[in-house]
């Protein structure tokens, strides 16, 4: 598994987790944005990563020994 795939899986999981936490703590009505700010933070980091190519967790994954490779959609 490549770093690119791991990053997409990690980002998707964190977004789903934050939305589930917002739902189960009854904060999804937008009156309290505590967990939704977490979602916004992840979304912002994904956006800036797409434009700048800078992704901080990538350095950690490389140090852990994961390989950087081709397109995440390729087989």
Backbone as CSV, one residue per row, in Angstrom:
resi,resn,N_x,N_y,N_z,CA_x,CA_y,CA_z,C_x,C_y,C_z
1,UNK,0.854,-1.178,0.000,0.000,0.000,0.000,0.898,1.239,0.000
2,UNK,0.547,2.192,-0.827,1.374,3.388,-0.970,0.927,4.482,-0.002
3,UNK,1.786,5.466,0.161,1.489,6.603,1.029,0.245,7.339,0.542
4,UNK,0.121,7.474,-0.766,-1.018,8.199,-1.318,-2.337,7.525,-0.936
5,UNK,-2.378,6.207,-1.016,-3.590,5.488,-0.633,-3.852,5.607,0.859
6,UNK,-2.823,5.480,1.660,-2.977,5.586,3.106,-3.507,6.964,3.477
7,UNK,-3.005,8.009,2.840,-3.448,9.362,3.154,-4.924,9.552,2.807
8,UNK,-5.354,9.015,1.681,-6.768,9.151,1.309,-7.662,8.380,2.275
9,UNK,-7.233,7.199,2.659,-8.000,6.399,3.615,-8.057,7.101,4.963
10,UNK,-6.920,7.612,5.415,-6.856,8.315,6.694,-7.756,9.547,6.690
11,UNK,-7.685,10.338,5.637,-8.502,11.549,5.557,-9.989,11.205,5.548
12,UNK,-10.379,10.224,4.748,-11.779,9.828,4.708,-12.271,9.294,6.045
13,UNK,-11.432,8.512,6.713,-11.810,7.964,8.017,-11.992,9.059,9.062
14,UNK,-11.101,10.023,9.077,-11.202,11.103,10.055,-12.431,11.967,9.813
15,UNK,-12.757,12.214,8.567,-13.953,12.997,8.265,-15.204,12.240,8.707
16,UNK,-15.259,10.947,8.410,-16.410,10.159,8.838,-16.499,10.065,10.357
17,UNK,-15.362,9.917,11.020,-15.348,9.855,12.483,-15.861,11.158,13.095
18,UNK,-15.399,12.287,12.576,-15.830,13.560,13.150,-17.319,13.798,12.926
19,UNK,-17.835,13.399,11.776,-19.262,13.554,11.540,-20.086,12.615,12.418
20,UNK,-19.593,11.386,12.633,-20.293,10.457,13.528,-20.300,10.993,14.957
21,UNK,-19.181,11.543,15.407,-19.127,12.119,16.748,-20.090,13.296,16.885
22,UNK,-20.160,14.113,15.850,-21.101,15.237,15.882,-22.543,14.733,15.943
23,UNK,-22.836,13.682,15.209,-24.194,13.135,15.212,-24.548,12.528,16.568
24,UNK,-23.667,11.694,17.107,-23.984,10.983,18.343,-23.924,11.863,19.591
25,UNK,-23.310,13.031,19.497,-23.318,13.956,20.632,-24.339,15.074,20.415
26,UNK,-25.210,14.898,19.444,-26.295,15.837,19.122,-25.787,17.240,18.823
27,UNK,-24.663,17.325,18.129,-24.119,18.621,17.746,-24.237,18.880,16.251
28,UNK,-24.952,18.034,15.555,-25.067,18.169,14.112,-26.043,19.271,13.704
29,UNK,-26.777,19.844,14.685,-27.754,20.890,14.386,-27.112,22.264,14.184
30,UNK,-25.807,22.333,14.169,-25.033,23.551,13.908,-25.118,24.589,15.019
31,UNK,-25.765,24.261,16.149,-25.772,25.213,17.259,-24.440,25.188,18.012
32,UNK,-23.726,24.072,17.953,-22.406,23.941,18.549,-21.506,23.270,17.525
33,UNK,-20.475,23.947,17.112,-19.654,23.464,16.001,-18.371,22.749,16.439
34,UNK,-18.314,22.225,17.650,-17.053,21.680,18.145,-16.497,20.566,17.267
35,UNK,-17.270,19.516,16.959,-16.750,18.435,16.122,-16.722,18.823,14.657
36,UNK,-17.591,19.716,14.244,-17.593,20.129,12.852,-16.376,20.990,12.510
37,UNK,-15.790,21.659,13.508,-14.543,22.385,13.265,-13.426,21.412,12.931
38,UNK,-13.446,20.220,13.535,-12.481,19.172,13.218,-12.612,18.771,11.747
39,UNK,-13.833,18.632,11.282,-14.075,18.305,9.876,-13.571,19.418,8.968
40,UNK,-13.831,20.650,9.348,-13.364,21.786,8.553,-11.837,21.828,8.501
41,UNK,-11.188,21.523,9.611,-9.728,21.501,9.660,-9.161,20.454,8.701
42,UNK,-9.745,19.272,8.704,-9.282,18.215,7.808,-9.518,18.609,6.356
43,UNK,-10.690,19.164,6.085,-10.984,19.602,4.723,-10.028,20.681,4.244
44,UNK,-9.704,21.631,5.131,-8.758,22.678,4.761,-7.380,22.092,4.460
45,UNK,-6.930,21.147,5.278,-5.628,20.535,5.044,-5.595,19.736,3.747
46,UNK,-6.691,19.069,3.421,-6.753,18.365,2.140,-6.681,19.346,0.978
47,UNK,-7.378,20.461,1.118,-7.383,21.472,0.061,-5.998,22.074,-0.143
48,UNK,-5.347,22.491,0.942,-4.022,23.094,0.794,-3.015,22.074,0.289
49,UNK,-3.178,20.816,0.679,-2.274,19.777,0.204,-2.415,19.578,-1.303
50,UNK,-3.646,19.688,-1.792,-3.869,19.552,-3.222,-3.212,20.659,-4.025
51,UNK,-3.184,21.865,-3.461,-2.582,22.987,-4.174,-1.071,23.067,-3.986
52,UNK,-0.586,22.806,-2.785,0.842,23.012,-2.504,1.674,21.750,-2.584
53,UNK,1.041,20.589,-2.441,1.790,19.336,-2.434,2.435,19.044,-1.094
54,UNK,2.224,19.889,-0.095,2.803,19.709,1.237,1.815,18.960,2.114
55,UNK,2.240,17.807,2.614,1.377,16.988,3.458,2.198,16.468,4.637
56,UNK,2.048,17.076,5.829,2.870,16.700,6.976,2.863,15.220,7.347
57,UNK,1.718,14.507,7.322,1.768,13.086,7.687,2.593,12.227,6.712
58,UNK,2.815,12.729,5.508,3.598,11.980,4.532,5.015,11.716,5.042
59,UNK,5.609,12.697,5.716,6.954,12.517,6.248,6.983,11.409,7.308
60,UNK,5.972,11.375,8.160,5.888,10.347,9.195,5.737,8.958,8.579
61,UNK,4.874,8.840,7.576,4.662,7.543,6.938,5.926,7.052,6.227
62,UNK,6.686,7.969,5.628,7.947,7.579,4.994,8.933,7.055,6.029
63,UNK,8.986,7.703,7.181,9.883,7.242,8.249,9.455,5.888,8.818
64,UNK,8.156,5.593,8.722,7.653,4.307,9.201,7.918,3.189,8.193
65,UNK,8.418,3.539,7.013,8.814,2.532,6.034,7.834,2.260,4.914
66,UNK,6.746,3.039,4.824,5.804,2.841,3.725,6.387,3.400,2.448
67,UNK,6.016,2.790,1.331,6.554,3.200,0.043,5.686,4.281,-0.594
68,UNK,6.355,5.208,-1.260,5.654,6.188,-2.066,5.577,5.614,-3.474
69,UNK,4.399,5.694,-4.071,4.258,5.076,-5.382,3.252,5.796,-6.232
70,UNK,2.868,5.129,-7.293,2.028,5.707,-8.332,0.682,6.224,-7.887
71,UNK,-0.174,6.339,-8.844,-1.506,6.880,-8.650,-2.328,5.953,-7.761
72,UNK,-3.100,6.505,-6.845,-3.898,5.708,-5.924,-5.011,4.957,-6.650
73,UNK,-5.376,5.400,-7.824,-6.448,4.732,-8.573,-5.928,3.600,-9.450
74,UNK,-4.629,3.508,-9.619,-4.081,2.436,-10.464,-4.039,1.130,-9.681
75,UNK,-4.041,0.024,-10.408,-4.041,-1.291,-9.756,-2.712,-1.963,-9.844
